[in-house]
Amino acid sequence: MELLDRYLKAIRTYLPDAQKDDIINELSENLLSQIEDKEEQLRRPLNEGEIEALLRAHGHPLIVAGRYRHDERTLPSASN
C-alpha cells in the first residue's frame, strides 16, 4: 500500500526522534485495521481513492504528528 507508506513516512518526519518507530508502528496497525474493517464491510478491497479518503479523514501528517509531540514550552509569565 504505497499511499499508506507515503502517509506514514510524512508523519514520521514530524515526530520526536526517540518515539518515531513506536508511534509509526502504532499508527500503521491502527490504519491497517481501519482499512481491513472497511474492506470487510464492503466485501472487497478498497481502491486508491477510498484509501486516500480514509487517510484524509485521519488528518494531515503535520496535525497527526502534533498529537504525539509533548513540547515542554510554556508561555512567559505575565507578572514581569
N, CA, C and O atoms as a MOPAC input file, in Angstrom:
PM7 MOZYME 1SCF
protein

 N      0.83300 1    -1.17600 1     0.00000 1
 C      0.00000 1     0.00000 1     0.00000 1
 C      0.88100 1     1.24500 1     0.00000 1
 O      1.22200 1     1.81000 1     1.03900 1
 N      1.22000 1     1.62700 1    -1.18400 1
 C      2.14600 1     2.74700 1    -1.35700 1
 C      1.61900 1     4.03800 1    -0.73400 1
 O      2.38000 1     4.79100 1    -0.12700 1
 N      0.33800 1     4.29000 1    -0.88200 1
 C     -0.25000 1     5.51500 1    -0.34900 1
 C     -0.12800 1     5.55800 1     1.17500 1
 O      0.22900 1     6.59100 1     1.74000 1
 N     -0.41700 1     4.45600 1     1.82900 1
 C     -0.28700 1     4.37400 1     3.28300 1
 C      1.16400 1     4.56400 1     3.69900 1
 O      1.44200 1     5.27900 1     4.66200 1
 N      2.08900 1     3.93600 1     2.99200 1
 C      3.51100 1     4.07600 1     3.31300 1
 C      3.97600 1     5.52000 1     3.20600 1
 O      4.72400 1     6.00200 1     4.05700 1
 N      3.53000 1     6.21200 1     2.15700 1
 C      3.91300 1     7.62100 1     1.98600 1
 C      3.31700 1     8.48200 1     3.09600 1
 O      3.96400 1     9.40700 1     3.58700 1
 N      2.09600 1     8.18100 1     3.48300 1
 C      1.42900 1     8.92100 1     4.56100 1
 C      2.19700 1     8.75400 1     5.87500 1
 O      2.47300 1     9.73100 1     6.57200 1
 N      2.53300 1     7.52000 1     6.20000 1
 C      3.27200 1     7.25300 1     7.43200 1
 C      4.66500 1     7.88600 1     7.39600 1
 O      5.14500 1     8.38600 1     8.41300 1
 N      5.30800 1     7.86400 1     6.24000 1
 C      6.63000 1     8.48100 1     6.09500 1
 C      6.53900 1     9.98700 1     6.32400 1
 O      7.42100 1    10.57600 1     6.94800 1
 N      5.47800 1    10.60700 1     5.82200 1
 C      5.28800 1    12.04400 1     6.02400 1
 C      5.08500 1    12.36200 1     7.50600 1
 O      5.64100 1    13.33700 1     8.01100 1
 N      4.30800 1    11.56300 1     8.18900 1
 C      4.08700 1    11.76900 1     9.62900 1
 C      5.39800 1    11.60300 1    10.37300 1
 O      5.71500 1    12.39200 1    11.26400 1
 N      6.14800 1    10.59800 1    10.01800 1
 C      7.40600 1    10.26700 1    10.69200 1
 C      8.36700 1    11.45700 1    10.73700 1
 O      9.08400 1    11.63200 1    11.72200 1
 N      8.38800 1    12.26600 1     9.69400 1
 C      9.32900 1    13.38300 1     9.64800 1
 C      9.05600 1    14.41800 1    10.73400 1
 O      9.95300 1    15.18300 1    11.08800 1
 N      7.84700 1    14.45800 1    11.26500 1
 C      7.48200 1    15.44500 1    12.27700 1
 C      7.47100 1    14.90200 1    13.70700 1
 O      7.16100 1    15.63500 1    14.64500 1
 N      7.80100 1    13.64100 1    13.87400 1
 C      7.73000 1    13.01800 1    15.19700 1
 C      9.03200 1    13.18000 1    15.98400 1
 O     10.10200 1    13.34400 1    15.39800 1
 N      8.93400 1    13.13400 1    17.31800 1
 C     10.14600 1    13.15100 1    18.14400 1
 C     11.00400 1    11.92400 1    17.83200 1
 O     10.48800 1    10.81000 1    17.73900 1
 N     12.29800 1    12.12700 1    17.67300 1
 C     13.20300 1    11.05400 1    17.26700 1
 C     13.09600 1     9.81100 1    18.14200 1
 O     13.07900 1     8.69100 1    17.62900 1
 N     13.02500 1     9.99500 1    19.43500 1
 C     13.04000 1     8.86100 1    20.36100 1
 C     11.80300 1     7.97500 1    20.24400 1
 O     11.83400 1     6.81900 1    20.66800 1
 N     10.71900 1     8.49600 1    19.67800 1
 C      9.47400 1     7.74500 1    19.65200 1
 C      8.99900 1     7.39400 1    18.24900 1
 O      7.93900 1     6.78900 1    18.09800 1
 N      9.75200 1     7.75700 1    17.23000 1
 C      9.30300 1     7.57600 1    15.84700 1
 C      8.84200 1     6.15700 1    15.55000 1
 O      7.73400 1     5.95700 1    15.05200 1
 N      9.67500 1     5.18000 1    15.84800 1
 C      9.35300 1     3.79200 1    15.49600 1
 C      8.09000 1     3.30000 1    16.19600 1
 O      7.22900 1     2.68100 1    15.57100 1
 N      7.98400 1     3.57500 1    17.48800 1
 C      6.81400 1     3.11400 1    18.24400 1
 C      5.52900 1     3.75400 1    17.73600 1
 O      4.51100 1     3.08000 1    17.58000 1
 N      5.57900 1     5.04700 1    17.48000 1
 C      4.38900 1     5.75600 1    17.02900 1
 C      3.97800 1     5.29800 1    15.63800 1
 O      2.79400 1     5.07200 1    15.38500 1
 N      4.94000 1     5.15800 1    14.73700 1
 C      4.62700 1     4.72000 1    13.37700 1
 C      4.06300 1     3.30400 1    13.38900 1
 O      3.11700 1     3.01400 1    12.65700 1
 N      4.62200 1     2.42500 1    14.20200 1
 C      4.08100 1     1.06600 1    14.30300 1
 C      2.63800 1     1.08400 1    14.79800 1
 O      1.78600 1     0.36600 1    14.27500 1
 N      2.37000 1     1.90400 1    15.80400 1
 C      1.01500 1     2.01000 1    16.34700 1
 C      0.05100 1     2.56700 1    15.30300 1
 O     -1.03700 1     2.02600 1    15.10400 1
 N      0.45500 1     3.64700 1    14.64000 1
 C     -0.39800 1     4.23600 1    13.60500 1
 C     -0.63400 1     3.27700 1    12.45200 1
 O     -1.75100 1     3.16800 1    11.94500 1
 N      0.40700 1     2.58900 1    12.04300 1
 C      0.29200 1     1.64200 1    10.93700 1
 C     -0.72300 1     0.54900 1    11.26200 1
 O     -1.58600 1     0.22900 1    10.44500 1
 N     -0.61300 1    -0.01600 1    12.45800 1
 C     -1.55200 1    -1.05800 1    12.87500 1
 C     -2.98100 1    -0.52400 1    12.92100 1
 O     -3.91800 1    -1.19900 1    12.49500 1
 N     -3.14000 1     0.68900 1    13.43800 1
 C     -4.46000 1     1.29300 1    13.54200 1
 C     -5.06800 1     1.53100 1    12.16800 1
 O     -6.23000 1     1.19900 1    11.93500 1
 N     -4.28900 1     2.10300 1    11.26200 1
 C     -4.79700 1     2.40200 1     9.92400 1
 C     -5.07200 1     1.13400 1     9.12800 1
 O     -6.07500 1     1.05100 1     8.41900 1
 N     -4.18800 1     0.14500 1     9.23900 1
 C     -4.42900 1    -1.12300 1     8.54700 1
 C     -5.70000 1    -1.79000 1     9.05500 1
 O     -6.44800 1    -2.38800 1     8.28100 1
 N     -5.93700 1    -1.68600 1    10.34600 1
 C     -7.15400 1    -2.24900 1    10.92800 1
 C     -8.38800 1    -1.53400 1    10.37900 1
 O     -9.39300 1    -2.17600 1    10.07400 1
 N     -8.31500 1    -0.21200 1    10.25500 1
 C     -9.43600 1     0.54900 1     9.69900 1
 C     -9.68200 1     0.15500 1     8.24200 1
 O    -10.82800 1     0.00500 1     7.81700 1
 N     -8.61000 1    -0.01000 1     7.49100 1
 C     -8.72700 1    -0.41600 1     6.08400 1
 C     -9.36200 1    -1.80100 1     5.99100 1
 O    -10.27500 1    -2.02200 1     5.19500 1
 N     -8.87200 1    -2.73000 1     6.81000 1
 C     -9.42000 1    -4.09000 1     6.79600 1
 C    -10.89300 1    -4.10200 1     7.18600 1
 O    -11.69300 1    -4.81900 1     6.58500 1
 N    -11.24900 1    -3.30800 1     8.19200 1
 C    -12.65600 1    -3.23000 1     8.61400 1
 C    -13.54900 1    -2.72400 1     7.48400 1
 O    -14.63500 1    -3.25100 1     7.24600 1
 N    -13.07000 1    -1.69700 1     6.79900 1
 C    -13.84600 1    -1.12200 1     5.69600 1
 C    -13.96300 1    -2.12300 1     4.54200 1
 O    -15.02000 1    -2.25000 1     3.92300 1
 N    -12.86100 1    -2.83300 1     4.25900 1
 C    -12.89300 1    -3.84100 1     3.19700 1
 C    -13.86200 1    -4.96700 1     3.54700 1
 O    -14.58100 1    -5.47400 1     2.68600 1
 N    -13.87200 1    -5.34300 1     4.79700 1
 C    -14.79400 1    -6.39500 1     5.23100 1
 C    -16.23800 1    -5.91600 1     5.10700 1
 O    -17.11900 1    -6.67100 1     4.69500 1
 N    -16.46800 1    -4.66700 1     5.46400 1
 C    -17.80600 1    -4.09100 1     5.37300 1
 C    -18.27400 1    -4.04000 1     3.91100 1
 O    -19.43000 1    -4.34000 1     3.61200 1
 N    -17.36700 1    -3.65700 1     3.01000 1
 C    -17.71300 1    -3.54400 1     1.59600 1
 C    -17.59700 1    -4.87100 1     0.84000 1
 O    -18.09000 1    -5.01200 1    -0.28000 1
 N    -16.93600 1    -5.83800 1     1.47800 1
 C    -16.69200 1    -7.15900 1     0.88000 1
 C    -15.86400 1    -7.07900 1    -0.39900 1
 O    -16.08700 1    -7.81700 1    -1.35900 1
 N    -14.89400 1    -6.15000 1    -0.37800 1
 C    -13.96400 1    -6.01300 1    -1.49900 1
 C    -12.78900 1    -5.14800 1    -1.05200 1
 O    -12.89700 1    -4.40600 1    -0.07500 1
 N    -11.67700 1    -5.24100 1    -1.75800 1
 C    -10.53400 1    -4.37100 1    -1.42700 1
 C    -10.87800 1    -2.90600 1    -1.70900 1
 O    -11.63200 1    -2.59800 1    -2.63200 1
 N    -10.31600 1    -2.02200 1    -0.90500 1
 C    -10.50600 1    -0.59900 1    -1.15600 1
 C     -9.65700 1    -0.17300 1    -2.34500 1
 O     -8.55700 1    -0.68200 1    -2.55800 1
 N    -10.18500 1     0.76200 1    -3.10600 1
 C     -9.38100 1     1.30900 1    -4.18700 1
 C     -8.55700 1     2.47600 1    -3.64000 1
 O     -8.72500 1     2.88000 1    -2.48900 1
 N     -7.67900 1     3.00200 1    -4.46500 1
 C     -6.76800 1     4.04700 1    -4.00500 1
 C     -7.52200 1     5.29400 1    -3.52700 1
 O     -7.12300 1     5.91700 1    -2.54300 1
 N     -8.59200 1     5.65600 1    -4.20900 1
 C     -9.38300 1     6.81600 1    -3.80200 1
 C    -10.01700 1     6.63900 1    -2.43500 1
 O    -10.09700 1     7.58900 1    -1.65700 1
 N    -10.46600 1     5.43300 1    -2.14000 1
 C    -11.07000 1     5.15400 1    -0.83500 1
 C    -10.02600 1     5.17200 1     0.27800 1
 O    -10.29400 1     5.64800 1     1.38200 1
 N     -8.84800 1     4.65600 1    -0.01500 1
 C     -7.75800 1     4.69800 1     0.96700 1
 C     -7.35100 1     6.14500 1     1.20800 1
 O     -7.11100 1     6.55000 1     2.34600 1
 N     -7.27500 1     6.92000 1     0.13300 1
 C     -6.92800 1     8.33700 1     0.26600 1
 C     -7.95500 1     9.06700 1     1.12900 1
 O     -7.58200 1     9.88600 1     1.96900 1
 N     -9.22400 1     8.78400 1     0.93700 1
 C    -10.28000 1     9.41100 1     1.73400 1
 C    -10.14400 1     9.03700 1     3.21600 1
 O    -10.33600 1     9.88000 1     4.09300 1
 N     -9.81400 1     7.78400 1     3.48600 1
 C     -9.62600 1     7.34100 1     4.85900 1
 C     -8.45500 1     8.08500 1     5.50100 1
 O     -8.54100 1     8.50600 1     6.65500 1
 N     -7.36300 1     8.24500 1     4.75300 1
 C     -6.18900 1     8.93800 1     5.28800 1
 C     -6.48100 1    10.42500 1     5.49100 1
 O     -6.04600 1    11.01600 1     6.48000 1
 N     -7.20700 1    11.02000 1     4.56900 1
 C     -7.58900 1    12.43600 1     4.72300 1
 C     -8.43900 1    12.61400 1     5.98500 1
 O     -8.27000 1    13.58600 1     6.72100 1
 N     -9.33300 1    11.68900 1     6.22300 1
 C    -10.18200 1    11.76300 1     7.41400 1
 C     -9.35800 1    11.61400 1     8.68600 1
 O     -9.71400 1    12.15900 1     9.73100 1
 N     -8.27100 1    10.88300 1     8.59500 1
 C     -7.39900 1    10.68900 1     9.75000 1
 C     -6.65500 1    11.96400 1    10.08700 1
 O     -6.36700 1    12.22100 1    11.25600 1
 N     -6.34000 1    12.76300 1     9.08700 1
 C     -5.71900 1    14.06200 1     9.33800 1
 C     -4.44600 1    14.28700 1     8.55800 1
 O     -3.78600 1    13.34500 1     8.12000 1
 N     -4.11100 1    15.56200 1     8.39400 1
 C     -2.86800 1    15.95800 1     7.74300 1
 C     -1.69500 1    15.42200 1     8.56300 1
 O     -1.75100 1    15.44100 1     9.79300 1
 N     -0.63600 1    14.94500 1     7.90800 1
 C      0.51100 1    14.38400 1     8.64100 1
 C      1.06600 1    15.29600 1     9.73800 1
 O      1.43900 1    14.81100 1    10.80600 1
 N      1.12500 1    16.57900 1     9.49600 1
 C      1.64200 1    17.50700 1    10.49600 1
 C      0.74100 1    17.55000 1    11.72400 1
 O      1.22700 1    17.60500 1    12.85300 1
 N     -0.55700 1    17.52500 1    11.50600 1
 C     -1.51100 1    17.55700 1    12.61700 1
 C     -1.48400 1    16.24200 1    13.39000 1
 O     -1.52200 1    16.23400 1    14.62000 1
 N     -1.41900 1    15.13300 1    12.65700 1
 C     -1.35400 1    13.82200 1    13.31800 1
 C     -0.09500 1    13.73000 1    14.17300 1
 O     -0.15300 1    13.29100 1    15.32100 1
 N      1.02500 1    14.13700 1    13.62500 1
 C      2.28300 1    14.10000 1    14.38300 1
 C      2.20300 1    15.01900 1    15.59500 1
 O      2.75000 1    14.70200 1    16.65100 1
 N      1.52900 1    16.14900 1    15.45000 1
 C      1.39400 1    17.08700 1    16.56100 1
 C      0.68600 1    16.49100 1    17.75600 1
 O      0.92000 1    16.91400 1    18.88900 1
 N     -0.17000 1    15.52300 1    17.52500 1
 C     -0.86200 1    14.84700 1    18.63700 1
 C      0.11500 1    14.06900 1    19.51100 1
 O     -0.18400 1    13.76500 1    20.66600 1
 N      1.27300 1    13.75100 1    18.96100 1
 C      2.24900 1    12.94900 1    19.68600 1
 C      3.42400 1    13.76600 1    20.21600 1
 O      4.29100 1    13.23000 1    20.90600 1
 N      3.45600 1    15.04100 1    19.90200 1
 C      4.53900 1    15.90400 1    20.38600 1
 C      4.15900 1    16.43200 1    21.75600 1
 O      3.03700 1    16.89000 1    21.97300 1
 N      5.09700 1    16.36300 1    22.66300 1
 C      4.85500 1    16.85600 1    24.01800 1
 C      5.90200 1    17.91100 1    24.33800 1
 O      6.81900 1    17.67900 1    25.12500 1
 N      5.75000 1    19.07900 1    23.71400 1
 C      6.69300 1    20.16200 1    23.96400 1
 C      6.51300 1    20.65900 1    25.39000 1
 O      5.39100 1    20.80300 1    25.87600 1
 N      7.61100 1    20.91200 1    26.03700 1
 C      7.59200 1    21.36700 1    27.42400 1
 C      7.59800 1    22.89000 1    27.51000 1
 O      7.73600 1    23.44800 1    28.59900 1
 N      7.45300 1    23.55300 1    26.39200 1
 C      7.49700 1    25.00500 1    26.39600 1
 C      6.26600 1    25.58100 1    27.09100 1
 O      5.16600 1    25.03700 1    26.99800 1
 N      6.47500 1    26.67800 1    27.77900 1
 C      5.36900 1    27.36000 1    28.41800 1
 C      5.37200 1    28.81300 1    28.00000 1
 O      6.37100 1    29.32000 1    27.49000 1
 N      4.26700 1    29.47500 1    28.21300 1
 C      4.17500 1    30.89500 1    27.90800 1
 C      4.89100 1    31.69400 1    28.98200 1
 O      4.92600 1    31.28400 1    30.14200 1
 N      5.46400 1    32.83500 1    28.60500 1
 C      6.11900 1    33.68900 1    29.61800 1
 C      5.10900 1    34.17500 1    30.64200 1
 O      3.92800 1    34.34800 1    30.34000 1
 N      5.57900 1    34.38500 1    31.82400 1
 C      4.72900 1    34.86400 1    32.89800 1
 C      4.28200 1    36.29700 1    32.62800 1
 O      5.06500 1    37.09900 1    32.11800 1
 N      3.05300 1    36.62700 1    32.95800 1
 C      2.52400 1    37.96900 1    32.73600 1
 C      2.92200 1    38.92200 1    33.85900 1
 O      2.61900 1    40.11300 1    33.78800 1
 N      3.58300 1    38.43200 1    34.87500 1
 C      3.92900 1    39.28400 1    36.02900 1
 C      5.36400 1    39.77800 1    35.94800 1
 O      6.11500 1    39.62500 1    36.91200 1
 N      5.76600 1    40.36200 1    34.83300 1
 C      7.12400 1    40.90000 1    34.67600 1
 C      7.20200 1    42.29800 1    35.11200 1
 O      8.27000 1    42.90600 1    35.04800 1

